[in-house]
Amino acid sequence: MEKSAILLILFFIFFNLMTVIAKADALAPIIESPELPGS
């Protein structure tokens, strides 16, 4: 019972981490786009 709870928490943290990375990935082109035409 305890092991499954730990796995559930780890999965939840991992899912949140991937969501944050996905959001950062989506924002990255917006931040970098002004530099691309100049280079």
Residue pairs with C-beta under 8 A, 6 or more apart in sequence:
none
